[in-house]
Amino acid sequence: MSIHSLTFANRLAALSQPQFQASLPNIKHGVEREALRVNPSGGLATTNHPEALGAKLTHDTITTDFSESLMEFITPPEKEPKTTLDQLADIHKFVYESIGEETLWPMSMPCFVNKDTSIPIAQYGSSNVAKMKEVYRTGLHNRYGSMMQVIAGVHFNFSFSDEFWQAWCDLHEVENNVDNRSSYYFDLIRNFRTLSWLIPYLYGASPALCQSFLAGKENMFPFKKLGKGTLYLPYATSLRMSDLGYTNSEQSALNISYNNLSSYVSSVREAINTPSDQYATFSSNEKDGWQQLNSNVLQIENELYSPIRPKQVAKSLEKPSDALENRGVSYIEVRALDVNPFSPLGIDENQFYFLDVFLLYCLLEESPKFTQPAYDESESNLDAVVIEGRKPGLMLTHEGKAISLTDWSTELFTKLRDVAKTLDEANLNAKYSAAVESEFEKITNPSNTPSAKWLNTLIDHEIDNSTLGLELADEYKKYASGLNYLHMTQDMFRQQAEESIQSRVQIEQADSKAFSEFIHDYFAQ
């Protein structure tokens, strides 16, 4: 069968073949969960990253993101969702045991923060690579403000097995190689971006925020006020994904291509090397002081905000684009998930099963190359849903034509049910179909969405966002203290911490260049 004649129906039918049924249970996932440390009164913790947790520069499991206060927990790739969740629970338990009276904030939008300058930028040590991470974060502070950088999310890492790709390439009568696998991952990515509006609708949980976050942006949207200091939008799903959160005007003008690996890499590299007049006001050298790594639109590739990224594990000091160019796409990172405030771990098992169905669907469905209008359409739909996704009769645009969110979702879920059945058969369970039906209930009844549940709780009990957040933070800390370690032990975590400190020291001792030379050489690669 020619590759051009394969439709969604053809591909779905092929998944019933033995080689696919044997490979589908080998889909792997990993999670990166971000969480702010907060003090007992619900304010941002400004203490240093606890020494008991090791060196965040070199720790594989427990590190920080932008701020000393913004923790990040990382799990390795695993087949079983329960394994990943158990690993995540172990990490939470050890962290809670190591942060004294502090707790972890259970939602995406931050707790009460006095002002931008009270947010401590993460420190990684005295090595050149540590200073590079710090200067990069200083640049983020100068460019966008620190407040935006303490928004937390959950990243969902996903990959197909080698056996799956062999069967997939055989089906399409092409060689199973890096280029073809990468091309198929980009097919998935384009379909995901077209349908990315669905993720904040189903999983957005930030319809409200603490007024302290806005710092003069109160008039950006028609907010309503609740309690002493909570602002909300009645139909919002994810303010985290709005213009208040992970977007910026400079990046909106970038033409990042998702049509294939080479065009993606070249467009990202262009952004890294495009000077910005707006950012030229901040110094980026030894003489004037390091206020950013450079004055380009993106300092480094990590600054590109996107709901999904192609990924390849980078070697030490290897740029992500070089890793992709050299070894192709090995997994994808879904970055559109709010922290789930109704789970002590920030994500629950049902989300794993649904995302497996959704991402497999994105591979199976025909995936035309993006034109600029199609890309702009996907961005416009995403913007509409994060701000008013639960608005009755909300209209989106699909291939230039208006369609209601409800009608589009209903059409989509018909196909998702078929994909779920195939995954059920391969895994000898009914969890995938159950997950799809659970999510469809949010389409038929928007009050079942996390954003609606959260907002209704605030309004019904007339409490502030921060009050509910602190109550849950305390509840989840008590919950974690009652857990048993399942994959790691306290002693294993302590050893991991000690080893990370030793690794950090070795990196510091091995430095032989001045920082300015180190930065020059990094960007010259």
C-alpha positions as CSV (number, residue, x, y, z in Angstrom):
1,M,0.0,0.0,0.0
2,S,1.4,3.4,-1.0
3,I,2.1,5.9,1.8
4,H,-0.1,8.4,0.0
5,S,-3.1,6.1,0.1
6,L,-3.0,5.4,3.9
7,T,-5.8,7.1,5.7
8,F,-6.7,7.3,9.4
9,A,-9.0,4.3,8.9
10,N,-6.2,2.3,7.2
11,R,-3.7,3.1,9.9
12,L,-6.1,2.3,12.7
13,A,-7.0,-1.0,11.1
14,A,-3.3,-1.9,10.8
15,L,-2.9,-1.5,14.6
16,S,-4.8,-4.7,15.0
17,Q,-2.0,-6.7,13.4
18,P,0.2,-8.7,15.8
19,Q,3.3,-6.7,15.4
20,F,1.5,-3.5,16.5
21,Q,-0.5,-5.2,19.3
22,A,2.8,-6.5,20.7
23,S,4.5,-3.0,20.5
24,L,1.7,-0.7,21.8
25,P,2.1,-1.7,25.4
26,N,5.7,-0.4,25.2
27,I,4.8,3.2,24.9
28,K,6.9,5.1,27.5
29,H,6.1,8.1,29.6
30,G,7.9,10.4,32.0
31,V,6.8,13.4,33.9
32,E,8.4,16.7,34.9
33,R,6.3,18.2,37.7
34,E,7.0,21.8,38.8
35,A,5.9,23.0,42.3
36,L,6.6,26.2,44.3
37,R,7.7,25.9,47.8
38,V,5.6,28.0,50.1
39,N,5.8,29.0,53.7
40,P,3.2,28.1,56.3
41,S,1.3,31.4,55.8
42,G,1.0,30.7,52.0
43,G,3.6,33.1,50.8
44,L,6.5,32.2,48.5
45,A,9.4,30.5,50.3
46,T,12.5,32.6,49.8
47,T,14.8,30.0,51.6
48,N,17.6,28.3,49.6
49,H,17.0,25.0,47.9
50,P,17.4,22.5,50.9
51,E,20.8,21.0,51.1
52,A,19.3,17.6,51.9
53,L,18.0,17.5,48.4
54,G,21.4,17.6,46.9
55,A,22.8,19.7,44.0
56,K,20.2,20.9,41.6
57,L,22.8,21.3,38.9
58,T,23.5,17.6,38.7
59,H,20.5,15.8,40.4
60,D,18.6,13.6,38.0
61,T,15.4,13.6,39.9
62,I,15.0,16.8,42.1
63,T,16.1,20.2,40.7
64,T,14.7,23.7,40.3
65,D,13.4,25.6,37.3
66,F,13.6,29.4,37.3
67,S,13.6,30.2,40.9
68,E,15.2,28.7,44.1
69,S,11.6,28.3,45.1
70,L,10.3,26.5,42.0
71,M,11.1,22.9,42.3
72,E,11.0,20.4,39.5
73,F,10.6,16.6,39.9
74,I,11.6,14.3,37.0
75,T,10.8,10.7,36.5
76,P,12.5,8.4,34.0
77,P,10.7,6.8,31.0
78,E,8.4,4.0,32.1
79,K,5.8,1.9,30.4
80,E,3.2,1.7,33.2
81,P,1.5,4.9,34.3
82,K,1.3,3.5,37.9
83,T,5.1,3.1,38.0
84,T,5.6,6.7,37.1
85,L,3.0,7.9,39.6
86,D,4.6,5.7,42.3
87,Q,8.0,7.2,41.5
88,L,6.5,10.7,41.6
89,A,5.0,9.9,45.0
90,D,8.3,8.7,46.4
91,I,9.9,12.0,45.3
92,H,7.1,14.0,46.9
93,K,7.5,12.1,50.1
94,F,11.2,12.7,50.4
95,V,10.9,16.4,49.5
96,Y,8.2,17.0,52.1
97,E,10.5,15.3,54.7
98,S,13.3,17.7,53.7
99,I,11.6,21.1,53.6
100,G,10.5,21.5,57.2
101,E,7.4,23.6,57.7
102,E,7.2,24.5,54.0
103,T,4.7,22.9,51.7
104,L,4.3,22.6,47.9
105,W,1.8,24.8,46.1
106,P,-0.8,22.6,44.4
107,M,-1.6,24.7,41.4
108,S,-0.1,26.4,38.4
109,M,-0.6,30.1,39.2
110,P,1.6,31.2,42.0
111,C,0.7,32.0,45.6
112,F,0.8,35.5,47.1
113,V,4.0,37.2,46.0
114,N,4.9,40.7,47.3
115,K,6.7,41.9,44.2
116,D,8.8,40.7,41.3
117,T,12.1,41.3,43.1
118,S,11.2,39.0,46.0
119,I,11.4,35.9,43.7
120,P,14.9,34.4,44.2
121,I,16.7,33.3,41.0
122,A,18.0,29.8,41.2
123,Q,21.7,29.4,42.0
124,Y,23.6,26.3,40.7
125,G,27.1,26.7,42.0
126,S,30.4,28.4,40.9
127,S,31.1,26.5,37.6
128,N,30.7,28.0,34.2
129,V,27.7,25.8,33.3
130,A,26.1,26.8,36.6
131,K,26.7,30.5,36.0
132,M,25.3,30.1,32.5
133,K,22.1,28.8,33.9
134,E,21.9,31.7,36.4
135,V,22.6,34.3,33.7
136,Y,20.0,32.8,31.5
137,R,17.4,33.1,34.3
138,T,18.6,36.7,35.0
139,G,17.8,37.3,31.3
140,L,14.3,35.9,31.7
141,H,13.8,38.2,34.7
142,N,14.9,41.2,32.7
143,R,12.9,40.3,29.6
144,Y,9.6,39.1,31.0
145,G,9.7,39.7,34.8
146,S,10.2,37.0,37.4
147,M,6.5,36.7,38.1
148,M,5.8,34.9,34.9
149,Q,8.7,32.5,35.6
150,V,7.1,31.1,38.8
151,I,4.1,29.7,37.0
152,A,4.2,25.9,37.4
153,G,3.2,23.2,34.9
154,V,3.4,19.5,34.3
155,H,5.4,18.3,31.3
156,F,4.4,14.9,29.9
157,N,7.1,13.0,27.9
158,F,6.0,10.4,25.5
159,S,7.7,8.0,23.1
160,F,7.0,5.0,20.9
161,S,9.2,1.9,21.1
162,D,11.7,0.7,18.4
163,E,9.4,-2.2,17.7
164,F,6.5,0.1,17.0
165,W,8.5,2.2,14.6
166,Q,9.7,-0.9,12.8
167,A,6.1,-2.0,12.3
168,W,5.0,1.6,11.4
169,C,7.7,2.0,8.8
170,D,7.0,-1.4,7.3
171,L,3.3,-0.4,7.0
172,H,4.4,2.7,5.1
173,E,7.0,0.9,3.0
174,V,9.8,3.1,4.1
175,E,13.1,2.4,5.9
176,N,13.1,2.6,9.7
177,N,15.7,5.3,10.2
178,V,16.2,8.5,12.2
179,D,14.8,10.8,9.4
180,N,11.6,8.9,8.9
181,R,10.9,8.4,12.6
182,S,11.5,12.2,13.1
183,S,9.2,13.0,10.2
184,Y,6.4,10.9,11.8
185,Y,6.9,12.6,15.1
186,F,6.5,15.9,13.4
187,D,3.2,14.6,11.8
188,L,2.1,14.0,15.4
189,I,3.2,17.4,16.6
190,R,1.3,19.3,13.8
191,N,-1.9,17.4,14.6
192,F,-1.3,18.1,18.3
193,R,-0.9,21.8,17.7
194,T,-4.1,21.9,15.6
195,L,-6.0,20.3,18.4
196,S,-4.0,21.8,21.3
197,W,-7.1,23.8,22.4
198,L,-8.5,20.5,23.7
199,I,-5.8,20.1,26.4
200,P,-6.5,23.3,28.4
201,Y,-10.2,22.6,28.0
202,L,-9.9,19.2,29.6
203,Y,-7.0,19.9,32.0
204,G,-6.8,23.6,32.5
205,A,-7.2,24.4,36.2
206,S,-6.2,28.0,36.5
207,P,-9.3,30.2,35.9
208,A,-8.4,32.4,38.8
209,L,-5.3,33.9,40.3
210,C,-4.0,36.0,43.2
211,Q,-4.2,39.7,42.3
212,S,-0.6,40.1,43.4
213,F,0.4,38.3,40.2
214,L,-0.9,40.9,37.9
215,A,1.2,43.9,39.0
216,G,-0.6,46.5,36.9
217,K,-2.1,44.1,34.3
218,E,-5.5,44.0,35.9
219,N,-7.2,45.6,32.9
220,M,-5.7,43.1,30.4
221,F,-8.9,41.0,30.7
222,P,-12.4,41.8,32.1
223,F,-11.6,40.1,35.5
224,K,-14.2,39.6,38.2
225,K,-13.2,39.9,41.8
226,L,-13.7,37.4,44.6
227,G,-12.8,37.6,48.2
228,K,-10.0,39.8,49.3
229,G,-7.6,39.4,46.4
230,T,-8.7,36.8,43.8
231,L,-9.4,37.7,40.2
232,Y,-11.1,35.3,37.7
233,L,-12.6,35.0,34.3
234,P,-16.0,33.2,34.4
235,Y,-15.2,30.8,31.4
236,A,-11.4,30.6,31.6
237,T,-9.7,27.3,31.6
238,S,-6.0,28.0,31.9
239,L,-4.8,31.6,32.6
240,R,-1.4,29.9,32.7
241,M,-1.6,29.4,29.0
242,S,-2.9,32.9,28.3
243,D,-1.0,36.1,27.5
244,L,-0.6,36.5,31.2
245,G,1.6,33.4,31.3
246,Y,3.8,31.6,28.8
247,T,3.7,33.9,25.8
248,N,5.6,37.0,24.8
249,S,5.4,39.5,22.0
250,E,8.9,38.9,20.6
251,Q,8.2,35.2,20.2
252,S,4.8,35.7,18.6
253,A,6.6,37.1,15.5
254,L,8.8,34.0,15.2
255,N,8.0,31.7,12.3
256,I,9.0,28.4,13.9
257,S,8.3,25.6,11.4
258,Y,6.8,22.3,12.5
259,N,6.8,20.8,9.0
260,N,9.9,18.7,9.4
261,L,13.0,18.3,11.5
262,S,15.3,20.4,9.3
263,S,13.0,23.3,9.0
264,Y,12.3,23.2,12.7
265,V,16.0,23.2,13.6
266,S,16.8,26.0,11.1
267,S,13.9,28.2,12.3
268,V,14.9,27.8,16.0
269,R,18.5,28.6,15.2
270,E,17.4,31.7,13.3
271,A,15.6,32.9,16.4
272,I,18.6,32.3,18.6
273,N,20.7,34.3,16.2
274,T,18.2,37.2,15.5
275,P,19.1,40.4,17.4
276,S,16.4,42.1,19.3
277,D,16.3,45.8,19.6
278,Q,14.0,45.4,22.7
279,Y,16.5,43.3,24.6
280,A,19.7,45.2,23.5
281,T,19.2,47.5,26.5
282,F,20.4,44.6,28.8
283,S,24.1,44.0,28.9
284,S,25.5,40.6,27.9
285,N,29.3,40.7,28.6
286,E,31.8,40.6,31.4
287,K,32.6,44.3,31.2
288,D,29.1,45.7,31.6
289,G,27.8,42.8,33.7
290,W,25.9,39.7,32.7
291,Q,22.2,40.7,32.5
292,Q,21.4,38.0,29.9
293,L,23.4,35.5,27.8
294,N,22.9,37.6,24.6
295,S,20.5,40.2,23.2
296,N,18.9,37.9,20.6
297,V,15.1,37.1,20.4
298,L,15.9,33.8,22.2
299,Q,19.0,33.6,24.5
300,I,18.9,29.8,24.1
301,E,16.4,27.3,22.7
302,N,14.8,26.6,26.1
303,E,13.3,30.1,26.0
304,L,11.0,29.1,23.2
305,Y,7.5,28.7,24.7
306,S,5.5,26.0,22.9
307,P,2.7,23.6,24.0
308,I,4.7,20.7,22.6
309,R,8.4,20.1,21.7
310,P,10.3,17.5,19.8
311,K,13.1,16.2,22.0
312,Q,16.3,14.3,21.9
313,V,18.5,13.7,25.0
314,A,21.3,16.2,24.8
315,K,24.9,15.4,25.8
316,S,26.8,17.7,28.1
317,L,26.8,21.2,26.7
318,E,25.1,20.1,23.5
319,K,22.5,22.4,22.2
320,P,19.0,20.9,21.9
321,S,18.9,21.7,18.2
322,D,22.2,20.0,17.6
323,A,21.0,16.9,19.5
324,L,17.9,16.8,17.2
325,E,19.9,17.4,14.1
326,N,22.5,14.7,15.1
327,R,20.2,12.0,16.4
328,G,16.7,12.9,15.4
329,V,13.5,13.1,17.6
330,S,13.5,10.4,20.3
331,Y,10.4,11.6,22.2
332,I,8.0,14.5,22.5
333,E,7.3,16.8,25.4
334,V,3.7,17.9,26.0
335,R,3.9,21.3,27.8
336,A,0.3,22.4,27.9
337,L,-0.8,20.7,31.2
338,D,-1.7,22.8,34.2
339,V,-0.8,21.3,37.5
340,N,-3.8,19.2,38.5
341,P,-4.8,20.7,41.9
342,F,-7.1,17.7,42.6
343,S,-4.2,15.3,42.6
344,P,-1.5,15.3,45.4
345,L,1.0,14.6,42.6
346,G,-0.1,17.3,40.1
347,I,-1.3,14.7,37.6
348,D,-3.5,11.6,37.8
349,E,-3.6,8.2,36.2
350,N,-6.6,9.0,34.0
351,Q,-4.6,11.7,32.3
352,F,-1.9,9.2,31.2
353,Y,-4.4,6.9,29.5
354,F,-6.2,9.7,27.8
355,L,-3.0,11.4,26.6
356,D,-1.8,8.0,25.2
357,V,-5.0,7.8,23.2
358,F,-4.8,11.4,22.0
359,L,-1.1,11.3,21.0
360,L,-1.5,8.0,19.2
361,Y,-4.5,9.5,17.4
362,C,-2.3,12.5,16.4
363,L,0.1,10.1,14.7
364,L,-2.7,8.1,13.0
365,E,-4.6,11.1,11.6
366,E,-3.5,12.6,8.2
367,S,-1.2,15.5,8.9
368,P,-1.0,18.2,6.2
369,K,2.0,20.5,6.3
370,F,1.3,23.8,8.2
371,T,0.6,26.9,6.1
372,Q,0.8,30.2,7.9
373,P,-3.0,30.5,8.0
374,A,-3.4,27.0,9.5
375,Y,-0.7,27.7,12.1
376,D,-2.4,31.1,13.0
377,E,-5.7,29.3,13.2
378,S,-4.3,26.8,15.7
379,E,-2.9,29.6,17.9
380,S,-6.2,31.6,17.7
381,N,-8.2,28.5,18.8
382,L,-5.9,27.9,21.7
383,D,-6.1,31.5,22.8
384,A,-9.9,31.4,22.7
385,V,-10.2,28.2,24.8
386,V,-7.8,29.3,27.5
387,I,-9.8,32.5,28.1
388,E,-13.3,31.4,27.5
389,G,-13.3,27.6,26.8
390,R,-16.4,26.9,28.9
391,K,-18.5,29.7,27.3
392,P,-21.7,28.2,26.0
393,G,-21.6,27.9,22.2
394,L,-18.0,28.9,21.9
395,M,-17.0,28.9,18.2
396,L,-13.5,27.9,16.9
397,T,-12.2,27.8,13.4
398,H,-11.3,24.6,11.5
399,E,-9.8,24.8,8.0
400,G,-11.2,28.3,7.7
401,K,-14.7,27.4,8.7
402,A,-16.5,28.2,12.0
403,I,-17.3,25.2,14.2
404,S,-18.4,25.0,17.8
405,L,-16.1,23.5,20.3
406,T,-18.8,21.0,21.2
407,D,-19.3,19.8,17.6
408,W,-15.6,19.6,16.9
409,S,-15.0,17.7,20.1
410,T,-17.8,15.3,19.4
411,E,-16.4,14.5,16.0
412,L,-12.9,14.0,17.4
413,F,-14.1,11.8,20.3
414,T,-15.7,9.4,17.8
415,K,-12.2,8.6,16.5
416,L,-10.6,8.7,19.9
417,R,-13.0,5.9,21.0
418,D,-11.7,3.8,18.2
419,V,-8.1,4.4,19.1
420,A,-8.8,3.7,22.7
421,K,-10.4,0.3,21.8
422,T,-7.2,-0.7,20.0
423,L,-5.0,0.3,23.0
424,D,-7.4,-1.6,25.3
425,E,-6.9,-4.7,23.2
426,A,-3.2,-4.4,23.1
427,N,-2.9,-3.9,26.9
428,L,-5.7,-6.4,27.9
429,N,-7.6,-3.8,29.9
430,A,-10.4,-1.2,29.4
431,K,-8.6,1.8,30.9
432,Y,-8.1,3.7,27.7
433,S,-11.8,3.6,26.8
434,A,-12.8,4.5,30.3
435,A,-10.4,7.5,30.2
436,V,-11.9,8.7,26.9
437,E,-15.5,8.4,28.2
438,S,-14.5,10.3,31.4
439,E,-13.0,13.1,29.4
440,F,-16.0,13.2,27.0
441,E,-18.2,13.9,30.1
442,K,-16.4,17.3,30.3
443,I,-17.5,18.1,26.7
444,T,-21.1,17.3,27.4
445,N,-21.0,19.0,30.8
446,P,-18.4,21.7,31.2
447,S,-19.0,21.8,35.0
448,N,-17.0,18.6,35.1
449,T,-13.8,20.3,33.9
450,P,-11.1,21.1,36.5
451,S,-11.4,24.8,35.8
452,A,-15.1,24.8,36.5
453,K,-14.7,22.6,39.6
454,W,-12.0,24.9,41.0
455,L,-13.9,28.2,40.3
456,N,-17.2,26.8,41.6
457,T,-15.5,25.8,44.8
458,L,-14.1,29.3,45.2
459,I,-17.5,31.0,44.5
460,D,-19.7,28.5,46.5
461,H,-17.5,28.8,49.6
462,E,-16.6,32.5,49.0
463,I,-12.9,31.9,49.6
464,D,-9.8,33.2,48.0
465,N,-7.7,31.3,45.5
466,S,-4.8,31.4,47.9
467,T,-6.9,30.1,50.8
468,L,-8.0,27.0,48.9
469,G,-4.5,26.5,47.6
470,L,-3.0,26.5,51.1
471,E,-5.7,24.2,52.4
472,L,-4.8,21.7,49.7
473,A,-1.1,22.2,50.2
474,D,-1.4,21.2,53.9
475,E,-3.7,18.3,53.0
476,Y,-1.3,16.9,50.4
477,K,1.7,17.2,52.7
478,K,-0.2,15.1,55.3
479,Y,-1.1,12.6,52.6
480,A,2.5,12.2,51.5
481,S,3.7,11.6,55.0
482,G,1.4,8.6,55.3
483,L,2.8,7.0,52.1
484,N,5.3,4.2,52.0
485,Y,8.3,4.4,49.7
486,L,7.6,2.1,46.7
487,H,10.6,2.4,44.3
488,M,13.1,4.5,46.3
489,T,14.0,4.6,49.9
490,Q,15.0,7.5,52.1
491,D,18.6,6.2,52.1
492,M,18.6,5.9,48.3
493,F,17.4,9.5,48.0
494,R,20.1,10.6,50.5
495,Q,22.8,8.8,48.5
496,Q,21.5,10.4,45.3
497,A,21.8,13.8,46.9
498,E,25.4,13.2,48.1
499,E,26.4,11.9,44.6
500,S,24.9,15.0,43.0
501,I,26.9,17.2,45.3
502,Q,30.1,15.3,44.4
503,S,29.3,15.6,40.7
504,R,28.8,19.4,41.0
505,V,32.1,19.8,42.8
506,Q,33.9,17.8,40.1
507,I,32.4,20.1,37.4
508,E,33.6,23.1,39.4
509,Q,37.1,21.8,39.8
510,A,37.4,20.8,36.1
511,D,36.7,24.4,34.9
512,S,39.6,25.8,33.0
513,K,38.1,28.8,31.1
514,A,37.0,32.2,32.0
515,F,33.2,32.5,31.8
516,S,33.2,34.9,28.8
517,E,35.4,32.4,26.9
518,F,33.1,29.6,27.9
519,I,30.0,31.4,26.6
520,H,31.8,32.3,23.4
521,D,32.8,28.7,22.8
522,Y,29.3,27.4,23.6
523,F,27.6,29.6,21.0
524,A,30.4,29.0,18.5
525,Q,29.7,25.3,18.4
